[in-house]
Structures are given as structure tokens and as C-alpha cells.
Amino acid sequence: LLADMLKTNTTLLDLQFTHTNMGNLAAKVLAKAMIHNTTLRDMKLQGNRVGNIGLVALEKVLKVNASLKELVLIEGDDKGEASGIDILSNAFKYNVGVKDLTWSCDVEDRLDRLVRREARKFMH
């Protein structure tokens, strides 16, 4: 329902879809709708469980959607996945609209993963 509305929306400027337990499937549906949306300016998706699959879908949107000016996300919760910021960074080679990107993550978890990765380098 929300995705269908976003495809034809001409008035909604700000979408706050935060802390809704949205996962990859919902992110893919939202991304598909956003390809057609030309009025939404701000999208806030923090506090959800969007992993790499959902981020890849959002990356495709960012390559073609020029109306979005602000995007707020959080690092995917799926352990062992590539960094979400790495996935999305390619889109910003093409995106000319987003001027404000807020990327948050669980700093303690990120540091723990970084330490483990660096420790593995020294063990080999």
C-alpha cells in the first residue's frame, strides 16, 4: 500500500520509516517504489534491519532518483556482511540529489569486527 502510494505521490516530502523492524524485503519494495517517485526529499530509515540485499536495492534507487536530498540509514544488522556504506558508495558516483547523508552504526560492534579482522591478518 505504501509502496503504491509512493509511486504516484506528488505531495509527500518527508518519509520517516524508523524503528519499524523493516528488513530486506520491505526495503526492496520501498526501493522499487522510490524509482518512480520524484517528490520525496527526505527519507529516514534508521533503526531497521536492512542488510545487504535491501541496501543493494536502495543503491539502485540512488543512482536514478534526483529528488531525494536527505537520507538517514543505519548499518545493516546482519553479521558478516559487507559494510553497507561500501555498497551505497557506488551510487553516489551517479547521484546528484542527496546533499545530506547520515550513516549510523553500532560503534562497539563495528570496532569488535575491525579488531577481529585485523587480528586475523597477523595470525596468517
C-alpha positions in Angstrom: 0.0 0.0 0.0 2.7 2.5 1.0 4.8 1.5 -2.0 1.9 2.0 -4.4 1.3 5.5 -2.9 4.9 6.5 -3.2 4.9 5.6 -6.9 2.3 8.2 -7.6 2.9 10.7 -4.8 3.0 14.3 -5.7 2.8 15.9 -2.2 4.7 13.9 0.4 8.1 15.4 1.0 9.4 13.6 4.1 9.2 9.8 4.9 10.2 8.7 8.4 10.1 4.9 8.4 12.2 4.4 11.6 12.4 1.6 14.1 9.8 -0.5 12.3 11.8 -3.7 12.1 11.9 -3.3 8.3 14.0 -5.9 6.7 15.4 -6.6 3.3 12.1 -7.5 1.6 10.4 -4.3 2.7 13.5 -2.3 1.7 13.3 -3.8 -1.8 9.6 -2.9 -2.1 10.3 0.6 -0.9 13.2 1.0 -3.3 11.1 -0.2 -6.2 8.5 2.5 -5.5 11.2 5.2 -5.0 12.5 4.7 -8.5 9.2 6.3 -9.7 8.9 8.9 -7.0 10.0 12.5 -7.9 8.8 14.5 -4.9 10.2 12.9 -1.8 13.0 15.0 -0.4 13.9 13.3 3.0 13.9 9.6 3.8 14.8 8.3 7.3 15.2 4.6 7.7 17.3 4.2 10.8 16.6 1.6 13.4 15.6 -1.1 11.0 17.1 -4.5 10.0 18.1 -3.7 6.4 21.0 -5.9 5.3 23.0 -6.1 2.1 20.1 -7.2 -0.1 18.0 -4.2 0.9 21.0 -1.9 0.6 21.7 -3.1 -2.9 18.1 -2.2 -3.8 18.5 1.3 -2.3 21.7 1.7 -4.2 19.9 1.2 -7.5 17.4 3.9 -6.4 20.1 6.4 -5.5 21.6 6.0 -9.0 18.5 7.3 -10.7 16.5 9.3 -8.1 17.4 13.0 -8.1 14.7 14.4 -5.9 16.0 12.8 -2.6 18.1 15.4 -0.7 18.5 13.8 2.7 19.0 10.1 3.6 19.3 8.7 7.1 20.3 5.0 7.4 21.9 2.6 9.9 24.4 -0.1 9.3 22.7 -3.5 8.5 22.4 -5.8 11.4 23.4 -9.0 9.5 26.8 -10.1 10.9 29.5 -10.9 8.5 28.0 -8.8 5.6 30.0 -6.2 3.7 29.8 -2.7 5.0 26.6 -1.1 3.9 28.4 2.2 3.2 30.6 0.3 0.8 27.5 -0.9 -1.1 26.0 2.5 -1.2 29.1 4.4 -2.1 29.0 3.4 -5.8 25.5 5.1 -6.1 27.0 8.4 -5.1 29.1 8.5 -8.2 25.8 9.0 -10.1 23.5 10.6 -7.6 23.4 14.4 -7.8 20.5 14.9 -5.4 21.5 13.7 -1.9 23.2 16.5 -0.1 22.9 15.2 3.5 23.7 11.5 4.3 23.6 10.3 7.9 25.1 6.9 8.4 25.0 5.4 11.9 26.0 2.1 13.2 26.7 0.2 16.4 30.2 1.6 17.1 31.0 -1.1 19.6 30.1 -3.9 17.2 32.0 -2.2 14.3 35.1 -1.9 16.5 34.8 -5.5 17.6 34.6 -6.7 13.9 37.5 -4.4 12.9 39.7 -5.8 15.7 38.9 -9.4 14.8 39.7 -8.7 11.1 43.0 -7.1 11.9 43.9 -9.9 14.3 43.3 -12.5 11.6 45.8 -10.6 9.4 48.6 -11.1 12.0 47.8 -14.8 12.5 48.4 -15.7 8.9 
